[in-house]
C-alpha cells in the first residue's frame, strides 16, 4: 500500500512539473515494476 501511494505521489509531482502524463506514467510504472520484480524483467518488458 505504501509503495502505491509513493508512486502516486511521484506521479503527481511529475505532473506538476509539467512532464507529459504519458511519460510520467511510463516512468513511474517502469520503475515500480522494476522495484517489485527486478530490473531484468523490467528491461525485457520495454522491448
Phi and psi restraints in degrees (range 20) as a CNS / XPLOR table:
assign (resid 1 and name C) (resid 2 and name N)
       (resid 2 and name CA) (resid 2 and name C) 1.0 -65.6 20.0 2
assign (resid 2 and name N) (resid 2 and name CA)
       (resid 2 and name C) (resid 3 and name N) 1.0 -37.9 20.0 2
assign (resid 2 and name C) (resid 3 and name N)
       (resid 3 and name CA) (resid 3 and name C) 1.0 -64.9 20.0 2
assign (resid 3 and name N) (resid 3 and name CA)
       (resid 3 and name C) (resid 4 and name N) 1.0 -41.0 20.0 2
assign (resid 3 and name C) (resid 4 and name N)
       (resid 4 and name CA) (resid 4 and name C) 1.0 -67.6 20.0 2
assign (resid 4 and name N) (resid 4 and name CA)
       (resid 4 and name C) (resid 5 and name N) 1.0 -38.2 20.0 2
assign (resid 4 and name C) (resid 5 and name N)
       (resid 5 and name CA) (resid 5 and name C) 1.0 -67.4 20.0 2
assign (resid 5 and name N) (resid 5 and name CA)
       (resid 5 and name C) (resid 6 and name N) 1.0 -37.3 20.0 2
assign (resid 5 and name C) (resid 6 and name N)
       (resid 6 and name CA) (resid 6 and name C) 1.0 -65.7 20.0 2
assign (resid 6 and name N) (resid 6 and name CA)
       (resid 6 and name C) (resid 7 and name N) 1.0 -41.3 20.0 2
assign (resid 6 and name C) (resid 7 and name N)
       (resid 7 and name CA) (resid 7 and name C) 1.0 -62.9 20.0 2
assign (resid 7 and name N) (resid 7 and name CA)
       (resid 7 and name C) (resid 8 and name N) 1.0 -40.3 20.0 2
assign (resid 7 and name C) (resid 8 and name N)
       (resid 8 and name CA) (resid 8 and name C) 1.0 -66.0 20.0 2
assign (resid 8 and name N) (resid 8 and name CA)
       (resid 8 and name C) (resid 9 and name N) 1.0 -39.0 20.0 2
assign (resid 8 and name C) (resid 9 and name N)
       (resid 9 and name CA) (resid 9 and name C) 1.0 -64.3 20.0 2
assign (resid 9 and name N) (resid 9 and name CA)
       (resid 9 and name C) (resid 10 and name N) 1.0 -42.1 20.0 2
assign (resid 9 and name C) (resid 10 and name N)
       (resid 10 and name CA) (resid 10 and name C) 1.0 -64.9 20.0 2
assign (resid 10 and name N) (resid 10 and name CA)
       (resid 10 and name C) (resid 11 and name N) 1.0 -38.8 20.0 2
assign (resid 10 and name C) (resid 11 and name N)
       (resid 11 and name CA) (resid 11 and name C) 1.0 -61.3 20.0 2
assign (resid 11 and name N) (resid 11 and name CA)
       (resid 11 and name C) (resid 12 and name N) 1.0 -44.4 20.0 2
assign (resid 11 and name C) (resid 12 and name N)
       (resid 12 and name CA) (resid 12 and name C) 1.0 -64.5 20.0 2
assign (resid 12 and name N) (resid 12 and name CA)
       (resid 12 and name C) (resid 13 and name N) 1.0 -40.6 20.0 2
assign (resid 12 and name C) (resid 13 and name N)
       (resid 13 and name CA) (resid 13 and name C) 1.0 -61.8 20.0 2
assign (resid 13 and name N) (resid 13 and name CA)
       (resid 13 and name C) (resid 14 and name N) 1.0 -43.7 20.0 2
assign (resid 13 and name C) (resid 14 and name N)
       (resid 14 and name CA) (resid 14 and name C) 1.0 -64.1 20.0 2
assign (resid 14 and name N) (resid 14 and name CA)
       (resid 14 and name C) (resid 15 and name N) 1.0 -37.8 20.0 2
assign (resid 14 and name C) (resid 15 and name N)
       (resid 15 and name CA) (resid 15 and name C) 1.0 -69.3 20.0 2
assign (resid 15 and name N) (resid 15 and name CA)
       (resid 15 and name C) (resid 16 and name N) 1.0 -36.2 20.0 2
assign (resid 15 and name C) (resid 16 and name N)
       (resid 16 and name CA) (resid 16 and name C) 1.0 -70.2 20.0 2
assign (resid 16 and name N) (resid 16 and name CA)
       (resid 16 and name C) (resid 17 and name N) 1.0 -22.0 20.0 2
assign (resid 16 and name C) (resid 17 and name N)
       (resid 17 and name CA) (resid 17 and name C) 1.0 -84.2 20.0 2
assign (resid 17 and name N) (resid 17 and name CA)
       (resid 17 and name C) (resid 18 and name N) 1.0 8.3 20.0 2
assign (resid 17 and name C) (resid 18 and name N)
       (resid 18 and name CA) (resid 18 and name C) 1.0 66.6 20.0 2
assign (resid 18 and name N) (resid 18 and name CA)
       (resid 18 and name C) (resid 19 and name N) 1.0 30.1 20.0 2
assign (resid 18 and name C) (resid 19 and name N)
       (resid 19 and name CA) (resid 19 and name C) 1.0 -77.7 20.0 2
assign (resid 19 and name N) (resid 19 and name CA)
       (resid 19 and name C) (resid 20 and name N) 1.0 135.0 20.0 2
assign (resid 19 and name C) (resid 20 and name N)
       (resid 20 and name CA) (resid 20 and name C) 1.0 -55.1 20.0 2
assign (resid 20 and name N) (resid 20 and name CA)
       (resid 20 and name C) (resid 21 and name N) 1.0 142.7 20.0 2
assign (resid 20 and name C) (resid 21 and name N)
       (resid 21 and name CA) (resid 21 and name C) 1.0 -59.1 20.0 2
assign (resid 21 and name N) (resid 21 and name CA)
       (resid 21 and name C) (resid 22 and name N) 1.0 -40.4 20.0 2
assign (resid 21 and name C) (resid 22 and name N)
       (resid 22 and name CA) (resid 22 and name C) 1.0 -62.8 20.0 2
assign (resid 22 and name N) (resid 22 and name CA)
       (resid 22 and name C) (resid 23 and name N) 1.0 -41.4 20.0 2
assign (resid 22 and name C) (resid 23 and name N)
       (resid 23 and name CA) (resid 23 and name C) 1.0 -69.9 20.0 2
assign (resid 23 and name N) (resid 23 and name CA)
       (resid 23 and name C) (resid 24 and name N) 1.0 -38.8 20.0 2
assign (resid 23 and name C) (resid 24 and name N)
       (resid 24 and name CA) (resid 24 and name C) 1.0 -65.1 20.0 2
assign (resid 24 and name N) (resid 24 and name CA)
       (resid 24 and name C) (resid 25 and name N) 1.0 -43.5 20.0 2
assign (resid 24 and name C) (resid 25 and name N)
       (resid 25 and name CA) (resid 25 and name C) 1.0 -67.0 20.0 2
assign (resid 25 and name N) (resid 25 and name CA)
       (resid 25 and name C) (resid 26 and name N) 1.0 -38.7 20.0 2
assign (resid 25 and name C) (resid 26 and name N)
       (resid 26 and name CA) (resid 26 and name C) 1.0 -65.6 20.0 2
assign (resid 26 and name N) (resid 26 and name CA)
       (resid 26 and name C) (resid 27 and name N) 1.0 -40.8 20.0 2
assign (resid 26 and name C) (resid 27 and name N)
       (resid 27 and name CA) (resid 27 and name C) 1.0 -66.7 20.0 2
assign (resid 27 and name N) (resid 27 and name CA)
       (resid 27 and name C) (resid 28 and name N) 1.0 -47.6 20.0 2
assign (resid 27 and name C) (resid 28 and name N)
       (resid 28 and name CA) (resid 28 and name C) 1.0 -65.8 20.0 2
assign (resid 28 and name N) (resid 28 and name CA)
       (resid 28 and name C) (resid 29 and name N) 1.0 -42.2 20.0 2
assign (resid 28 and name C) (resid 29 and name N)
       (resid 29 and name CA) (resid 29 and name C) 1.0 -66.3 20.0 2
assign (resid 29 and name N) (resid 29 and name CA)
       (resid 29 and name C) (resid 30 and name N) 1.0 -42.5 20.0 2
assign (resid 29 and name C) (resid 30 and name N)
       (resid 30 and name CA) (resid 30 and name C) 1.0 -65.8 20.0 2
assign (resid 30 and name N) (resid 30 and name CA)
       (resid 30 and name C) (resid 31 and name N) 1.0 -44.3 20.0 2
assign (resid 30 and name C) (resid 31 and name N)
       (resid 31 and name CA) (resid 31 and name C) 1.0 -69.0 20.0 2
assign (resid 31 and name N) (resid 31 and name CA)
       (resid 31 and name C) (resid 32 and name N) 1.0 -39.0 20.0 2
assign (resid 31 and name C) (resid 32 and name N)
       (resid 32 and name CA) (resid 32 and name C) 1.0 -63.2 20.0 2
assign (resid 32 and name N) (resid 32 and name CA)
       (resid 32 and name C) (resid 33 and name N) 1.0 -42.1 20.0 2
assign (resid 32 and name C) (resid 33 and name N)
       (resid 33 and name CA) (resid 33 and name C) 1.0 -64.6 20.0 2
assign (resid 33 and name N) (resid 33 and name CA)
       (resid 33 and name C) (resid 34 and name N) 1.0 -39.9 20.0 2
assign (resid 33 and name C) (resid 34 and name N)
       (resid 34 and name CA) (resid 34 and name C) 1.0 -65.8 20.0 2
assign (resid 34 and name N) (resid 34 and name CA)
       (resid 34 and name C) (resid 35 and name N) 1.0 -38.1 20.0 2
assign (resid 34 and name C) (resid 35 and name N)
       (resid 35 and name CA) (resid 35 and name C) 1.0 -70.2 20.0 2
assign (resid 35 and name N) (resid 35 and name CA)
       (resid 35 and name C) (resid 36 and name N) 1.0 -29.2 20.0 2
assign (resid 35 and name C) (resid 36 and name N)
       (resid 36 and name CA) (resid 36 and name C) 1.0 -87.8 20.0 2
assign (resid 36 and name N) (resid 36 and name CA)
       (resid 36 and name C) (resid 37 and name N) 1.0 -36.4 20.0 2
assign (resid 36 and name C) (resid 37 and name N)
       (resid 37 and name CA) (resid 37 and name C) 1.0 -110.9 20.0 2
assign (resid 37 and name N) (resid 37 and name CA)
       (resid 37 and name C) (resid 38 and name N) 1.0 -20.8 20.0 2
assign (resid 37 and name C) (resid 38 and name N)
       (resid 38 and name CA) (resid 38 and name C) 1.0 116.7 20.0 2
assign (resid 38 and name N) (resid 38 and name CA)
       (resid 38 and name C) (resid 39 and name N) 1.0 158.6 20.0 2
assign (resid 38 and name C) (resid 39 and name N)
       (resid 39 and name CA) (resid 39 and name C) 1.0 -75.2 20.0 2
assign (resid 39 and name N) (resid 39 and name CA)
       (resid 39 and name C) (resid 40 and name N) 1.0 -29.6 20.0 2
assign (resid 39 and name C) (resid 40 and name N)
       (resid 40 and name CA) (resid 40 and name C) 1.0 -61.0 20.0 2
assign (resid 40 and name N) (resid 40 and name CA)
       (resid 40 and name C) (resid 41 and name N) 1.0 -54.5 20.0 2
assign (resid 40 and name C) (resid 41 and name N)
       (resid 41 and name CA) (resid 41 and name C) 1.0 -63.2 20.0 2
assign (resid 41 and name N) (resid 41 and name CA)
       (resid 41 and name C) (resid 42 and name N) 1.0 -31.9 20.0 2
assign (resid 41 and name C) (resid 42 and name N)
       (resid 42 and name CA) (resid 42 and name C) 1.0 -67.8 20.0 2
assign (resid 42 and name N) (resid 42 and name CA)
       (resid 42 and name C) (resid 43 and name N) 1.0 -41.8 20.0 2
assign (resid 42 and name C) (resid 43 and name N)
       (resid 43 and name CA) (resid 43 and name C) 1.0 -68.5 20.0 2
assign (resid 43 and name N) (resid 43 and name CA)
       (resid 43 and name C) (resid 44 and name N) 1.0 -35.5 20.0 2
assign (resid 43 and name C) (resid 44 and name N)
       (resid 44 and name CA) (resid 44 and name C) 1.0 -70.7 20.0 2
assign (resid 44 and name N) (resid 44 and name CA)
       (resid 44 and name C) (resid 45 and name N) 1.0 -27.0 20.0 2
assign (resid 44 and name C) (resid 45 and name N)
       (resid 45 and name CA) (resid 45 and name C) 1.0 -70.4 20.0 2
assign (resid 45 and name N) (resid 45 and name CA)
       (resid 45 and name C) (resid 46 and name N) 1.0 -30.2 20.0 2
assign (resid 45 and name C) (resid 46 and name N)
       (resid 46 and name CA) (resid 46 and name C) 1.0 -71.9 20.0 2
assign (resid 46 and name N) (resid 46 and name CA)
       (resid 46 and name C) (resid 47 and name N) 1.0 -21.4 20.0 2
